[in-house]
Amino acid sequence: MLATGKTADALELAKTLADDAPKSEGAAALLARAHRASGHRIEAAQNYARAIELSETPRAFLIYTDAIREISALEPRGVKQP
């Protein structure tokens, strides 16, 4: 759904999945990607952090911290830097 631009539907589905599987790293990461696609930077970063907590592999830490770094570097929508 994210690939086809249906971000609202993807976000609702990801929320349901994360609620159904609260200890799933994959569900947390999917919810983070859906929030990011929807422009919800804080929620995306929070869910990437949750995915890090749930992960059992060091590689996931690198992937998700890079995603958090990218989100932090993005300009908020509608706000232009001088």
OpenMM code with the backbone's topology and positions (N, CA, C; nanometers):
from openmm import Vec3, app, unit

residues = "MET LEU ALA THR GLY LYS THR ALA ASP ALA LEU GLU LEU ALA LYS THR LEU ALA ASP ASP ALA PRO LYS SER GLU GLY ALA ALA ALA LEU LEU ALA ARG ALA HIS ARG ALA SER GLY HIS ARG ILE GLU ALA ALA GLN ASN TYR ALA ARG ALA ILE GLU LEU SER GLU THR PRO ARG ALA PHE LEU ILE TYR THR ASP ALA ILE ARG GLU ILE SER ALA LEU GLU PRO ARG GLY VAL LYS GLN PRO".split()
positions = [
    Vec3(0.0820, -0.1191, 0.0000),
    Vec3(0.0000, 0.0000, 0.0000),
    Vec3(0.0866, 0.1258, 0.0000),
    Vec3(0.1965, 0.1204, 0.0741),
    Vec3(0.2847, 0.2375, 0.0755),
    Vec3(0.3414, 0.2637, -0.0635),
    Vec3(0.3733, 0.1570, -0.1355),
    Vec3(0.4320, 0.1710, -0.2682),
    Vec3(0.3327, 0.2295, -0.3683),
    Vec3(0.2048, 0.2116, -0.3430),
    Vec3(0.1034, 0.2627, -0.4354),
    Vec3(0.0470, 0.3969, -0.3920),
    Vec3(0.1004, 0.4529, -0.2836),
    Vec3(0.0561, 0.5843, -0.2383),
    Vec3(-0.0656, 0.5848, -0.1484),
    Vec3(-0.1092, 0.4693, -0.1053),
    Vec3(-0.2256, 0.4614, -0.0165),
    Vec3(-0.1791, 0.4680, 0.1292),
    Vec3(-0.1224, 0.5827, 0.1654),
    Vec3(-0.0602, 0.5957, 0.2970),
    Vec3(-0.1601, 0.5871, 0.4121),
    Vec3(-0.2786, 0.6429, 0.3942),
    Vec3(-0.3785, 0.6377, 0.5023),
    Vec3(-0.4200, 0.4937, 0.5296),
    Vec3(-0.4422, 0.4169, 0.4232),
    Vec3(-0.4793, 0.2764, 0.4399),
    Vec3(-0.3642, 0.1970, 0.5004),
    Vec3(-0.2426, 0.2258, 0.4534),
    Vec3(-0.1249, 0.1562, 0.5055),
    Vec3(-0.1051, 0.1860, 0.6529),
    Vec3(-0.1284, 0.3101, 0.6920),
    Vec3(-0.1123, 0.3482, 0.8320),
    Vec3(-0.2137, 0.2750, 0.9204),
    Vec3(-0.3365, 0.2675, 0.8773),
    Vec3(-0.4391, 0.1966, 0.9557),
    Vec3(-0.4067, 0.0484, 0.9677),
    Vec3(-0.3627, -0.0115, 0.8581),
    Vec3(-0.3262, -0.1526, 0.8599),
    Vec3(-0.2052, -0.1766, 0.9501),
    Vec3(-0.1061, -0.0881, 0.9425),
    Vec3(0.0137, -0.1019, 1.0260),
    Vec3(-0.0202, -0.0858, 1.1740),
    Vec3(-0.1117, 0.0063, 1.2066),
    Vec3(-0.1546, 0.0235, 1.3457),
    Vec3(-0.2208, -0.1039, 1.3982),
    Vec3(-0.3060, -0.1625, 1.3157),
    Vec3(-0.3735, -0.2866, 1.3544),
    Vec3(-0.2725, -0.3978, 1.3756),
    Vec3(-0.1782, -0.4106, 1.2839),
    Vec3(-0.0750, -0.5135, 1.2953),
    Vec3(0.0082, -0.4932, 1.4216),
    Vec3(0.0480, -0.3687, 1.4494),
    Vec3(0.1286, -0.3398, 1.5688),
    Vec3(0.0495, -0.3678, 1.6969),
    Vec3(-0.0801, -0.3411, 1.6952),
    Vec3(-0.1644, -0.3716, 1.8114),
    Vec3(-0.1774, -0.5220, 1.8317),
    Vec3(-0.1888, -0.5949, 1.7205),
    Vec3(-0.2043, -0.7407, 1.7274),
    Vec3(-0.0738, -0.8119, 1.7632),
    Vec3(0.0389, -0.7498, 1.7298),
    Vec3(0.1699, -0.8118, 1.7555),
    Vec3(0.2622, -0.7090, 1.8212),
    Vec3(0.2355, -0.6726, 1.9476),
    Vec3(0.3111, -0.5657, 2.0133),
    Vec3(0.4592, -0.5958, 2.0357),
    Vec3(0.4995, -0.7211, 2.0242),
    Vec3(0.6401, -0.7560, 2.0455),
    Vec3(0.7109, -0.7870, 1.9140),
    Vec3(0.6524, -0.7436, 1.8034),
    Vec3(0.7091, -0.7696, 1.6716),
    Vec3(0.7924, -0.6520, 1.6227),
    Vec3(0.9189, -0.6781, 1.5986),
    Vec3(1.0072, -0.5762, 1.5422),
    Vec3(0.9561, -0.5325, 1.4054),
    Vec3(0.9141, -0.6293, 1.3252),
    Vec3(0.8652, -0.5995, 1.1907),
    Vec3(0.7416, -0.5113, 1.1917),
    Vec3(0.6508, -0.5367, 1.2844),
    Vec3(0.5296, -0.4550, 1.2944),
    Vec3(0.5648, -0.3118, 1.3346),
    Vec3(0.6585, -0.2969, 1.4272),
    Vec3(0.7010, -0.1633, 1.4697),
    Vec3(0.7692, -0.0884, 1.3553),
    Vec3(0.8514, -0.1590, 1.2795),
    Vec3(0.9204, -0.0966, 1.1660),
    Vec3(0.8218, -0.0576, 1.0565),
    Vec3(0.7232, -0.1439, 1.0314),
    Vec3(0.6217, -0.1124, 0.9314),
    Vec3(0.5409, 0.0098, 0.9740),
    Vec3(0.5045, 0.0152, 1.1007),
    Vec3(0.4310, 0.1308, 1.1517),
    Vec3(0.5160, 0.2575, 1.1393),
    Vec3(0.6442, 0.2463, 1.1646),
    Vec3(0.7345, 0.3611, 1.1486),
    Vec3(0.7358, 0.4089, 1.0041),
    Vec3(0.7469, 0.3150, 0.9096),
    Vec3(0.7483, 0.3532, 0.7678),
    Vec3(0.6153, 0.4175, 0.7266),
    Vec3(0.5053, 0.3654, 0.7772),
    Vec3(0.3745, 0.4225, 0.7439),
    Vec3(0.3599, 0.5634, 0.8009),
    Vec3(0.4063, 0.5826, 0.9245),
    Vec3(0.4022, 0.7176, 0.9830),
    Vec3(0.4916, 0.8121, 0.9038),
    Vec3(0.6079, 0.7651, 0.8652),
    Vec3(0.7006, 0.8491, 0.7884),
    Vec3(0.6377, 0.8895, 0.6555),
    Vec3(0.5761, 0.7950, 0.5866),
    Vec3(0.5116, 0.8247, 0.4586),
    Vec3(0.3948, 0.9216, 0.4760),
    Vec3(0.3338, 0.9202, 0.5930),
    Vec3(0.2213, 1.0094, 0.6220),
    Vec3(0.2671, 1.1457, 0.6716),
    Vec3(0.3980, 1.1626, 0.6885),
    Vec3(0.4507, 1.2905, 0.7353),
    Vec3(0.4544, 1.3051, 0.8855),
    Vec3(0.4339, 1.1947, 0.9582),
    Vec3(0.4351, 1.1971, 1.1051),
    Vec3(0.5745, 1.1603, 1.1547),
    Vec3(0.6631, 1.2581, 1.1563),
    Vec3(0.8041, 1.2333, 1.1880),
    Vec3(0.8257, 1.1829, 1.3300),
    Vec3(0.7602, 1.2429, 1.4268),
    Vec3(0.7811, 1.2033, 1.5667),
    Vec3(0.7356, 1.0599, 1.5887),
    Vec3(0.6168, 1.0272, 1.5386),
    Vec3(0.5653, 0.8911, 1.5538),
    Vec3(0.6533, 0.7904, 1.4810),
    Vec3(0.7050, 0.8300, 1.3658),
    Vec3(0.7948, 0.7412, 1.2907),
    Vec3(0.9205, 0.7126, 1.3724),
    Vec3(0.9812, 0.8177, 1.4265),
    Vec3(1.1029, 0.7994, 1.5067),
    Vec3(1.0744, 0.7139, 1.6300),
    Vec3(0.9602, 0.7359, 1.6937),
    Vec3(0.9243, 0.6568, 1.8120),
    Vec3(0.9105, 0.5088, 1.7766),
    Vec3(0.8513, 0.4797, 1.6633),
    Vec3(0.8317, 0.3403, 1.6248),
    Vec3(0.9601, 0.2760, 1.5751),
    Vec3(1.0490, 0.3534, 1.5124),
    Vec3(1.1810, 0.2985, 1.4791),
    Vec3(1.2565, 0.2654, 1.6080),
    Vec3(1.2453, 0.3527, 1.7085),
    Vec3(1.3090, 0.3252, 1.8377),
    Vec3(1.2506, 0.1989, 1.9008),
    Vec3(1.1214, 0.1812, 1.8886),
    Vec3(1.0563, 0.0597, 1.9397),
    Vec3(1.1084, -0.0636, 1.8659),
    Vec3(1.1263, -0.0527, 1.7353),
    Vec3(1.1797, -0.1646, 1.6571),
    Vec3(1.3207, -0.1992, 1.7031),
    Vec3(1.3999, -0.0980, 1.7382),
    Vec3(1.5345, -0.1226, 1.7900),
    Vec3(1.5253, -0.2011, 1.9204),
    Vec3(1.4354, -0.1600, 2.0089),
    Vec3(1.4182, -0.2293, 2.1376),
    Vec3(1.3794, -0.3757, 2.1186),
    Vec3(1.2976, -0.4026, 2.0180),
    Vec3(1.2476, -0.5372, 1.9959),
    Vec3(1.3422, -0.6249, 1.9145),
    Vec3(1.4377, -0.5630, 1.8485),
    Vec3(1.5272, -0.6368, 1.7601),
    Vec3(1.6261, -0.7224, 1.8371),
    Vec3(1.6594, -0.8336, 1.7774),
    Vec3(1.7585, -0.9230, 1.8368),
    Vec3(1.8889, -0.9220, 1.7584),
    Vec3(1.8974, -0.8375, 1.6556),
    Vec3(2.0182, -0.8340, 1.5736),
    Vec3(2.0808, -0.6953, 1.5741),
    Vec3(2.2124, -0.6878, 1.5810),
    Vec3(2.2800, -0.5577, 1.5794),
    Vec3(2.2606, -0.4821, 1.4475),
    Vec3(2.2418, -0.5550, 1.3393),
    Vec3(2.2240, -0.4903, 1.2094),
    Vec3(2.0998, -0.4016, 1.2089),
    Vec3(1.9951, -0.4458, 1.2755),
    Vec3(1.8716, -0.3678, 1.2812),
    Vec3(1.8960, -0.2325, 1.3482),
    Vec3(1.9821, -0.2308, 1.4488),
    Vec3(2.0143, -0.1052, 1.5167),
    Vec3(2.0671, -0.0033, 1.4167),
    Vec3(2.1581, -0.0463, 1.3305),
    Vec3(2.2168, 0.0440, 1.2307),
    Vec3(2.1124, 0.0927, 1.1309),
    Vec3(2.0290, 0.0023, 1.0845),
    Vec3(1.9263, 0.0379, 0.9864),
    Vec3(1.8275, 0.1375, 1.0443),
    Vec3(1.7782, 0.1093, 1.1635),
    Vec3(1.6754, 0.1946, 1.2225),
    Vec3(1.7319, 0.3275, 1.2729),
    Vec3(1.8544, 0.3280, 1.3222),
    Vec3(1.9126, 0.4570, 1.3637),
    Vec3(1.9396, 0.5443, 1.2418),
    Vec3(1.9777, 0.4833, 1.1289),
    Vec3(1.9933, 0.5614, 1.0053),
    Vec3(1.8592, 0.6222, 0.9635),
    Vec3(1.7525, 0.5457, 0.9762),
    Vec3(1.6195, 0.5964, 0.9415),
    Vec3(1.5810, 0.7128, 1.0336),
    Vec3(1.6102, 0.6997, 1.1616),
    Vec3(1.5807, 0.8078, 1.2564),
    Vec3(1.6621, 0.9318, 1.2213),
    Vec3(1.7883, 0.9129, 1.1858),
    Vec3(1.8742, 1.0251, 1.1461),
    Vec3(1.8183, 1.0956, 1.0229),
    Vec3(1.7724, 1.0183, 0.9255),
    Vec3(1.7145, 1.0774, 0.8048),
    Vec3(1.5893, 1.1572, 0.8380),
    Vec3(1.5046, 1.1031, 0.9237),
    Vec3(1.3828, 1.1737, 0.9638),
    Vec3(1.4186, 1.3043, 1.0333),
    Vec3(1.5201, 1.3016, 1.1170),
    Vec3(1.5613, 1.4207, 1.1919),
    Vec3(1.6144, 1.5291, 1.0997),
    Vec3(1.6712, 1.4893, 0.9870),
    Vec3(1.7297, 1.5855, 0.8943),
    Vec3(1.6269, 1.6448, 0.7989),
    Vec3(1.5087, 1.5862, 0.7910),
    Vec3(1.4059, 1.6349, 0.7003),
    Vec3(1.3456, 1.7655, 0.7496),
    Vec3(1.3100, 1.8506, 0.6552),
    Vec3(1.2368, 1.9719, 0.6906),
    Vec3(1.0912, 1.9344, 0.7140),
    Vec3(1.0285, 1.9915, 0.8159),
    Vec3(0.8838, 1.9692, 0.8316),
    Vec3(0.8103, 2.0220, 0.7090),
    Vec3(0.7012, 1.9583, 0.6735),
    Vec3(0.6239, 2.0023, 0.5568),
    Vec3(0.5744, 2.1436, 0.5771),
    Vec3(0.5911, 2.2256, 0.4731),
    Vec3(0.5421, 2.3615, 0.4771),
    Vec3(0.6342, 2.4586, 0.5486),
    Vec3(0.7476, 2.4120, 0.5998),
    Vec3(0.8410, 2.4995, 0.6701),
    Vec3(0.9698, 2.5058, 0.5899),
    Vec3(1.0090, 2.6257, 0.5527),
    Vec3(1.1315, 2.6419, 0.4755),
    Vec3(1.2375, 2.7059, 0.5639),
    Vec3(1.3566, 2.6525, 0.5530),
    Vec3(1.4685, 2.7076, 0.6288),
    Vec3(1.5189, 2.8340, 0.5602),
    Vec3(1.5642, 2.9346, 0.6371),
    Vec3(1.6148, 3.0588, 0.5774),
    Vec3(1.7458, 3.0376, 0.5046),
] * unit.nanometer
topology = app.Topology()
chain = topology.addChain("A")
for resn in residues:
    res = topology.addResidue(resn, chain)
    for name in ("N", "CA", "C"):
        topology.addAtom(name, app.Element.getBySymbol(name[0]), res)
